[in-house]
Amino acid sequence: MSTTVGDLLRRKGSQVETITAQESILVAIRRMSEKHIGCLAVVTKTGKLSGIISERDCLWKVIAAGKSPKTRLVKEVMTSVAKMHTVTPQQTAEECMGLMTSGRHRHLPVLADGKLAGLISIGDIVKEMLDSQQATIASLEKYITGTF
Ligand SMILES: NC(=O)c1ccc[n+]([C@@H]2O[C@H](COP(=O)([O-])OP(=O)(O)OC[C@H]3O[C@@H](n4cnc5c(N)ncnc54)[C@H](O)[C@@H]3O)[C@@H](O)[C@H]2O)c1
């Protein structure tokens, strides 16, 4: 049976680090640095998902463009929810991998009944794939050596 996004969130936790669109890029960079993560979900004051901002957005669109992270705002470089992929807890890890690869995304927000319910990164998916492959190999080894 395929691992679902819900399974992954039960293992890694469903808390999402967020920021609002009106905050500065400097605040976003500091929050990502403090939490050791590469993106923040952008939410409204009521907690509704409005987009996502990644370390790459900050680096490419602000720092490399010679703009000041102190004065530039999240809303200027974020990807809005209408232009990005989200997933539901029922979708599988394989579907996430497909979306991340085809859309060149490294993070996917999870929405349950339209509400922000977690966030999955490319590293979470790679770890799941490795764990799953290792379990298959261990099971095959037991079968071959007759210790099944
Ligand atoms: N051992 C593990 O379980 C594990 C899981 C994921 C990533 N990693 C490693 O961490 C490094 C960076 O990972 P990455 O490229 O996937 O991205 P990342 O640094 O953004 O993500 C690292 C972890 O933080 C979580 N995360 C990221 N942004 C979040 C947010 N806004 N709110 C809540 N959680 C958030 C991700 O889901 C992931 O579990 C890689 O070397 C990767 O292999 C390890």
The ligand as an SDF file (V2000), in Angstrom:
LIG
                    3D

 44 48  0  0  0  0  0  0  0  0999 V2000
   16.0590   12.8140    7.9630 N   0  0  0  0  0  0  0  0  0  0  0  0
   14.9190   13.3550    7.6260 C   0  0  0  0  0  0  0  0  0  0  0  0
   13.8460   12.9410    8.0660 O   0  0  0  0  0  0  0  0  0  0  0  0
   14.9010   14.4980    6.6300 C   0  0  0  0  0  0  0  0  0  0  0  0
   13.6690   14.9710    6.1630 C   0  0  0  0  0  0  0  0  0  0  0  0
   13.6680   16.0580    5.2480 C   0  0  0  0  0  0  0  0  0  0  0  0
   14.8710   16.6040    4.8560 C   0  0  0  0  0  0  0  0  0  0  0  0
   16.0480   16.1100    5.3290 N   0  0  0  0  0  0  0  0  0  0  0  0
   17.3330   16.6840    4.8670 C   0  0  0  0  0  0  0  0  0  0  0  0
   17.3440   18.0760    5.1620 O   0  0  0  0  0  0  0  0  0  0  0  0
   17.9880   18.7930    4.0980 C   0  0  0  0  0  0  0  0  0  0  0  0
   17.0900   19.8830    3.5180 C   0  0  0  0  0  0  0  0  0  0  0  0
   15.8080   19.3540    3.2460 O   0  0  0  0  0  0  0  0  0  0  0  0
   14.8550   19.8270    2.0910 P   0  0  0  0  0  0  0  0  0  0  0  0
   15.6390   20.2160    0.8930 O   0  0  0  0  0  0  0  0  0  0  0  0
   13.8190   18.7840    1.9280 O   0  0  0  0  0  0  0  0  0  0  0  0
   14.1360   21.1640    2.5870 O   0  0  0  0  0  0  0  0  0  0  0  0
   13.9410   21.9210    3.9630 P   0  0  0  0  0  0  0  0  0  0  0  0
   15.2320   22.2530    4.5940 O   0  0  0  0  0  0  0  0  0  0  0  0
   13.0490   23.0670    3.6650 O   0  0  0  0  0  0  0  0  0  0  0  0
   13.1210   20.8770    4.8730 O   0  0  0  0  0  0  0  0  0  0  0  0
   13.6740   20.2420    6.0070 C   0  0  0  0  0  0  0  0  0  0  0  0
   12.5170   19.7380    6.8660 C   0  0  0  0  0  0  0  0  0  0  0  0
   11.7700   20.8730    7.3540 O   0  0  0  0  0  0  0  0  0  0  0  0
   10.4030   20.7610    6.9630 C   0  0  0  0  0  0  0  0  0  0  0  0
    9.9210   22.1040    6.6120 N   0  0  0  0  0  0  0  0  0  0  0  0
   10.4060   22.9150    5.6530 C   0  0  0  0  0  0  0  0  0  0  0  0
    9.7230   24.0730    5.6370 N   0  0  0  0  0  0  0  0  0  0  0  0
    8.7720   23.9750    6.5800 C   0  0  0  0  0  0  0  0  0  0  0  0
    7.7430   24.8450    7.0480 C   0  0  0  0  0  0  0  0  0  0  0  0
    7.5570   26.0750    6.5260 N   0  0  0  0  0  0  0  0  0  0  0  0
    6.9420   24.4180    8.0450 N   0  0  0  0  0  0  0  0  0  0  0  0
    7.1160   23.1900    8.5940 C   0  0  0  0  0  0  0  0  0  0  0  0
    8.0600   22.3170    8.2010 N   0  0  0  0  0  0  0  0  0  0  0  0
    8.8820   22.7120    7.2150 C   0  0  0  0  0  0  0  0  0  0  0  0
   10.3750   19.8220    5.7810 C   0  0  0  0  0  0  0  0  0  0  0  0
    9.1170   19.2050    5.6450 O   0  0  0  0  0  0  0  0  0  0  0  0
   11.5000   18.8470    6.1200 C   0  0  0  0  0  0  0  0  0  0  0  0
   11.0350   17.8480    6.9940 O   0  0  0  0  0  0  0  0  0  0  0  0
   18.3680   17.7560    3.0650 C   0  0  0  0  0  0  0  0  0  0  0  0
   19.7080   17.4000    3.2570 O   0  0  0  0  0  0  0  0  0  0  0  0
   17.4650   16.5890    3.3830 C   0  0  0  0  0  0  0  0  0  0  0  0
   18.0010   15.3400    2.9730 O   0  0  0  0  0  0  0  0  0  0  0  0
   16.0850   15.0670    6.2060 C   0  0  0  0  0  0  0  0  0  0  0  0
  1  2  1  0
  2  3  2  0
  2  4  1  0
  4  5  1  0
  4 44  2  0
  5  6  2  0
  6  7  1  0
  7  8  2  0
  8  9  1  0
  8 44  1  0
  9 10  1  0
  9 42  1  0
 10 11  1  0
 11 12  1  0
 11 40  1  0
 12 13  1  0
 13 14  1  0
 14 15  2  0
 14 16  1  0
 14 17  1  0
 17 18  1  0
 18 19  2  0
 18 20  1  0
 18 21  1  0
 21 22  1  0
 22 23  1  0
 23 24  1  0
 23 38  1  0
 24 25  1  0
 25 26  1  0
 25 36  1  0
 26 27  1  0
 26 35  1  0
 27 28  2  0
 28 29  1  0
 29 30  1  0
 29 35  2  0
 30 31  1  0
 30 32  2  0
 32 33  1  0
 33 34  2  0
 34 35  1  0
 36 37  1  0
 36 38  1  0
 38 39  1  0
 40 41  1  0
 40 42  1  0
 42 43  1  0
M  CHG  2   8   1  16  -1
M  END
$$$$
